Each structure stands twice: as structure tokens, then as C-alpha cells.
Amino acid sequence: MTHGTAYDIVQKYHRAWTSGDIDTAMSYVADDITCRAPGADLNGKDAYQGFIGGFAPMLTGIGDIAEFVDGDRVALFYYPQTAVTSTAPAAELLTVQAGKITTSVLIFDRLSYSPPAQD
């Protein structure tokens, strides 16, 4: 059975979660995934699903910037667009092993996604 390339797996995962299909996205994620994100280290698929599933409904669009592949690692740079911002970039480095995403290093400015301050 072929799993596809790391790039193929990451693309399917990214398209799924950014379109709100969290179940399909999680089918590309290993049970023991680790994720380093601003303010949180997530361990395991359930924690990761809760994190991604909590953010995905806020998306109003996605703007791709660039992607790079280095063997089993894929880096994505994109603009997660929400009601609060459409210009705050995010970067994600995903590692794929045995056909599943095993690690994610996610970089973004949390304050850019907070509701604007009230005067």
C-alpha cells in the first residue's frame, strides 16, 4: 500500500482543515502527533484535533504564500483569514512518517487573531 509523498499528504490535510473538514484532516494525522504552537505544546491526536477544530470555524478564507519540501518535511506559509485579520501570516512545518503527520511546528501571532480592543 502506498501512502503518497509527504507533500501530497500535507496538501490533503491542509485543504481539509482549512475547508472545515476536520475529520478528513485528522485521517492524515498520527495518533501520537506532537505540535508546538504559540502558548501550547499539544500531544496526541485528540489534543491536536481540539486545537485545529477550535480555530477552523473562524476561517473566512486562506491565502497561500509559499511551500517548501525537504524529504519528509513540508513547510507551509499562508494567511489564515478571519473576521479579525486577513494579513497575519502563519507558518507550519509538518513532518510525515509512514504516511501520517507526526509533528507540527506552528508559528503565528496570537494577538492578530484576538478581537480588536474596545475603546
C-alpha positions in Angstrom: 0.0 0.0 0.0 1.4 3.4 -0.9 0.9 6.4 1.4 1.8 9.1 -1.1 4.5 11.7 -0.7 4.9 13.9 2.3 3.8 16.8 0.1 0.7 15.0 -1.1 -0.3 14.1 2.5 0.3 17.6 3.8 -1.7 19.2 1.0 -4.7 16.9 1.6 -4.5 17.6 5.3 -4.2 21.4 4.8 -7.1 21.5 2.2 -9.3 19.5 4.6 -8.8 21.5 7.8 -8.9 24.9 6.1 -12.2 24.0 4.4 -13.6 22.9 7.8 -13.4 19.1 7.2 -11.6 18.3 10.5 -12.5 14.5 10.3 -10.8 14.2 7.0 -7.8 16.3 8.1 -7.3 14.1 11.1 -7.2 11.0 8.9 -3.7 12.2 7.8 -2.5 12.8 11.4 -0.7 10.2 13.6 -2.3 9.2 16.9 0.8 10.4 18.7 1.3 13.7 16.9 3.2 16.4 18.7 2.6 20.1 18.0 4.4 23.1 19.2 2.3 26.2 18.8 2.4 29.6 20.4 1.3 29.2 24.0 0.7 25.4 23.8 2.5 22.2 23.4 0.0 19.6 22.2 0.5 15.9 22.5 -1.8 13.3 20.8 -4.4 13.4 18.1 -7.3 14.4 20.5 -5.5 17.5 21.7 -4.4 18.5 18.2 -7.9 17.9 16.8 -9.4 20.1 19.6 -6.9 22.9 18.7 -7.4 22.8 15.0 -11.1 22.2 15.3 -11.5 25.2 17.5 -9.8 27.5 15.0 -11.1 26.2 11.7 -14.7 27.6 12.1 -13.2 31.1 12.4 -11.7 30.9 8.9 -13.2 33.0 6.2 -10.6 32.1 3.7 -6.9 31.1 3.2 -4.2 32.9 1.3 -1.3 30.8 0.2 2.1 32.4 0.3 4.7 29.6 -0.3 5.5 26.0 0.4 8.8 24.1 0.6 9.6 20.4 0.7 12.6 18.7 2.3 12.1 15.0 2.1 9.6 14.1 4.8 9.2 17.7 6.0 6.9 20.2 4.4 6.8 23.9 5.3 3.7 26.0 4.5 3.3 29.7 4.7 -0.1 31.2 4.4 -2.6 33.8 5.6 -5.4 32.3 7.7 -8.2 34.9 7.0 -10.7 35.5 9.8 -13.2 38.3 10.6 -10.4 39.9 12.6 -7.5 39.7 10.1 -6.6 38.7 6.6 -3.0 39.7 6.6 -1.4 38.0 9.6 0.9 35.2 8.2 1.2 31.8 9.7 3.9 29.2 9.1 3.8 25.5 9.7 6.5 22.8 9.4 5.0 19.3 9.2 6.9 16.0 9.3 5.4 12.9 7.7 6.4 9.4 8.7 4.7 6.2 7.4 2.0 8.2 5.7 0.9 10.2 8.7 1.8 13.7 10.0 3.8 13.1 13.2 4.9 16.6 14.1 3.8 20.1 13.6 5.6 23.3 14.5 3.1 26.1 14.0 4.1 29.8 14.1 1.7 32.7 14.2 1.0 35.9 16.1 -1.8 35.0 18.6 -2.7 38.7 19.1 -3.5 39.1 15.5 -6.4 36.7 15.9 -7.8 38.3 19.0 -10.9 40.5 18.9 -10.0 44.2 18.5 -9.7 46.2 21.7 -12.8 48.1 22.7 -12.4 51.9 23.3 
